């Protein structure tokens, strides 16, 4: 297919070519992969400044998105690629092909750097979904930091750079510029831009110092571009709809007891929450209709959300619907009532986009990045919500993206008086910081 890039895509491609270190914060659906692949092609076959490229990506993006994009566009026909996933022997066989681009899933970064015995000789690295390297404690971050001095060019791609606040940026930019802009150590970054909430050893979180937000933006602006899809794409309308359901008095009593006392008895089994984080998860399970006991067996509580889901599917009147679930028992109960198909394999994704799957289910953690599902439908139903703004936005963007031709409707099934309402509010409030980051470094193309 002939590649006819938008002006913003040309700008992003040129920015990558002009900057040995580049942070490309393009909103979901703006074509980050095509922009970066085009830059790689130009650097390899026009400028001759790059010899080998390593792309680090989420598993499904590595398996599907990068190969599909390279095969799709005529101007990339000279690029060779190999996908290093699967067993160790399969990964090594792919790497030994010495392709122009080697794509590996992020879970195998530590294996590649520290265990494979393969010499790290890639002179350009692309971190697709840079936000997956936001933890400075993670092994993948530490492994990649070890070989960062060997890399001449590095590109970080993401649409959600700081889904949980600006603290996320430290590790991401530490890998990109080796600490030049935000510092080499997390303690220094915290001291310069944040202050603890609480006192001494009891400080449990951090908040920005006055003026620190703008100082951070100023530090990274020279190597960063960001763009919002709403500025560059004429997408169909997006409709967000909250569908409320209510527990019975007896069901609500179970919920309230667990919320207040952190323990409740169900079917001769005691369900307890050891801390606030565990309690939050268990309350979310109750809101969805079931809860795990200590043996990981699901105890059924109610079908309120399943009933609402049935109404939404019926109202779709035959149009394909995509259901996002969170807990395994959600999936099991959905499967019992509806003839659904999980989107797990490349064939599943192809069939969905071909309109062959009327009801599909997907987990945000496995489908949050890179998958193009807009051809298969325009209705997404959140059966169970997630605290992760990144996964929430990325999952929504599987349908609401470039190429979508119909109005996208996103339903949230929310159990009244439960943690569901808190999650929705948290998602909205977290977006404030991220939107500020995007706007602060956004380059407006005229």
MOKA-V601892 format. One record per helix or strand of 3 or more residues. SS is the DSSP state (a for helix, b for strand). FROM is the first residue (numbers start at 1). LEN is the number of residues. If there is no record, write none. Layout:
# MOKA-V601892
SS|FROM|LEN, SS|FROM|LEN
This chain:
# MOKA-V601892
a|7|12, b|21|6, a|32|14, b|53|5, a|59|14, a|74|3, b|81|4, a|88|8, b|101|5, a|106|10, b|124|5, a|130|4, a|139|12, b|153|6, a|166|12, a|186|8, b|194|4, a|200|3, b|205|4, a|212|12, b|224|4, a|229|4, b|238|8, a|249|13, b|263|4, b|269|4, a|276|13, b|290|3, b|298|3, a|304|12, b|321|5, a|328|10, a|346|8, b|359|5, a|364|4, b|379|4, a|389|8, b|408|8, a|419|22
